[in-house]
Amino acid sequence: MIKTLLVANRGEIACRVFRTCGQLGIRTVAVHSDADENALHTRVADTAVRLPGSAPADTYLRGDLIVKAALAAGADAVHPGYGFLSENADFARAVLDAGLVWIGPPPEAVEAMASKTRAKELLGIAPLTEVTEADLPVLVKAAAGGGGRGMRVVRRLEELGSALEGARAEAASAFGDGEVFVEPYVENGRHVEVQILADTHGTVWALGTRDCSLQRRHQKVVEEAPAPGLSGELAEELRALSVRAAHAVRYTGAGTVEFLVADGRAHFLEMNTRLQVEHPVTEEIFGLDLVAEQIRIAEGAPLPENPPHPRGHAVEVRLYAEDPARDWAPQTGTLHRLAVPDGVRLDTGYTDGDDIGVHYDPMLAKLVAHAPTRTEALRKLAGALERTVLHGPTTNRDLLLASLRHEEFTGARMDTGFYDRHLATLTGPDADPYAPLAAALADAHGRSRFGGWRNIPSQPQVKRYEMAGAEHEARYTRTRAGYQAEGVRVVHADARLVVLEVDGVRRRFEVTAYGDQVYVNSTALRALPRFPEPETQHAPGSLLAPMPGTVVRVADGLKAGVLVEAGTPLIWLEAMKMQHQITAPATGTLTALHAAPGQQVQPGALLAVVQET
């Protein structure tokens, strides 16, 4: 019987496993990097053990340190979570060799399936070894891990070399394994997967299907169960293939078999030998706790012959600290407030006041809604997202809300090209035009409490804000009768709540300020100074860091004075386990280079200058 369990992971999944352990009466052990010293998963665990350093390669990818931590803390079992070492057979063996219980499949099954190249060989599917024009487009893919890391779509042969190099580097950083392979890229297919659960007595459950077609950079954003619109014949085929794959490697525990479905045919992608990020939608419709089932299976308990009968529909969205309108650039900063309405499930690794750093995945939380029908589940989740209080770095919340309400998604006609087609319209300006006025009135009330009203009462007041990337002015006057503004009636205004009547309709605006950062309902604004400071001037052709991150590579031979061609990758930044290329904006001469490998940079930092020829 397991008494104390260590989670070899961080953030949301560590908190998720700890929650189940608490319900089962199992003590918990967290591991943490220096960057995660005060992270939520370290605070909710019974014990926490430090892994010196911050980079994944020095901490969460160090299996030897994690095994030592488990032994030092008195743990008798290790759960790998997902990502990091969750699909590393050597780590699984090290855990078992140390006399600990491994909450996962046997190392041999991990070895057979965790490497996507070996999994395809096992199922008789050969990867591409020689790529020609006729094979394009192709997908370069990491053999280990998942989450969209180490993946590149190649549409021109001349891009293959750099894609292979970039995918290897990203995979090595995220998973400690730089092996990649090439396979045909199926355009605009649907990503459908089957959750399996297998015990040590030969029983394998296929727990229905999930659709995960809405993806950015090959990483899932919206998931649902069951996958809508599949014929009964195709759904049964997917379940049968998944069970066959599990039996082929004598699989135990939780796993997922993934497919691309196009033109009514299923193309095997991979088998993930771990719990998936999107497992909650399966839990919701089957009424299961998959983590609890993993633990029971590791303790030797048998599964019943048949799984529970599914009920209803569940949808999950992943809330990321990123800006979809700026090429999904990761965002950092303080998460001041995250509050989700009752009625939906929240899985998160953050709480109010936590800092979002640059070292790890930018996912803040997952929101899950379950309802009797798909239509009701979508409406329930969209409504909860709309009412969620979210104060902090820029997120993809508005994109998720627009996606859930898009006719292509509500009509179950989506595929993996959804964001390629619709991103521009889904991320267009949609800010509330009355938010600046509400922010200005709340600010005015706050200042008036401290003697801030020294001007003539009827003199117009002007307050400037940045909102949705543009500057906005709010104008109002204060009279003995109260505040007045053109086109609206000010019903009420204090430092936290403003009520405006617009065309006879009353609207409430809750206002919260953190210094110059102001939130009006779900709209973020930044108060601008009365007299703008002079902007820093950069020479034409300046390359600025688009996000906080680490310079991981500079192109070979790059130095001041060399000639570069437009579009040539010059500098590679890594932020939140994703690599981003900085390319030459034009053909010309590199006149300055300020970036060096290992350098930490902030958004707007000058990296290099290319003078156009």
Secondary structure as UniProt FT lines:
FT   STRAND          4..7
FT   HELIX           11..24
FT   STRAND          27..32
FT   TURN            35..38
FT   HELIX           40..44
FT   STRAND          47..50
FT   HELIX           56..58
FT   TURN            59..61
FT   HELIX           63..72
FT   TURN            73..74
FT   STRAND          77..79
FT   TURN            84..87
FT   HELIX           89..97
FT   TURN            98..99
FT   STRAND          101..102
FT   HELIX           107..114
FT   HELIX           116..122
FT   TURN            123..124
FT   HELIX           133..135
FT   STRAND          138..142
FT   TURN            147..150
FT   STRAND          151..154
FT   HELIX           157..159
FT   HELIX           160..175
FT   STRAND          180..184
FT   TURN            187..188
FT   STRAND          190..198
FT   TURN            200..201
FT   STRAND          204..216
FT   TURN            217..218
FT   STRAND          219..225
FT   TURN            228..229
FT   HELIX           232..248
FT   TURN            249..250
FT   STRAND          253..262
FT   TURN            263..264
FT   STRAND          265..272
FT   TURN            277..278
FT   HELIX           279..286
FT   HELIX           290..298
FT   TURN            299..300
FT   STRAND          313..320
FT   STRAND          322..323
FT   HELIX           324..326
FT   TURN            327..328
FT   STRAND          329..330
FT   STRAND          333..335
FT   STRAND          337..339
FT   TURN            342..343
FT   STRAND          345..348
FT   TURN            352..353
FT   STRAND          354..356
FT   STRAND          363..371
FT   HELIX           374..387
FT   STRAND          389..391
FT   HELIX           397..404
FT   HELIX           407..410
FT   TURN            411..412
FT   TURN            416..417
FT   HELIX           418..426
FT   TURN            433..434
FT   HELIX           435..448
FT   TURN            449..451
FT   TURN            457..458
FT   STRAND          461..467
FT   TURN            468..469
FT   STRAND          470..479
FT   TURN            480..481
FT   STRAND          482..485
FT   TURN            486..487
FT   STRAND          488..493
FT   STRAND          497..502
FT   TURN            503..504
FT   STRAND          505..514
FT   TURN            515..516
FT   STRAND          517..520
FT   TURN            521..522
FT   STRAND          523..527
FT   TURN            540..541
FT   STRAND          542..544
FT   STRAND          549..554
FT   TURN            556..557
FT   TURN            560..561
FT   STRAND          563..564
FT   TURN            566..567
FT   STRAND          569..575
FT   TURN            576..577
FT   STRAND          578..583
FT   STRAND          588..593
FT   TURN            597..598
FT   STRAND          600..601
FT   TURN            603..604
FT   STRAND          606..612
//
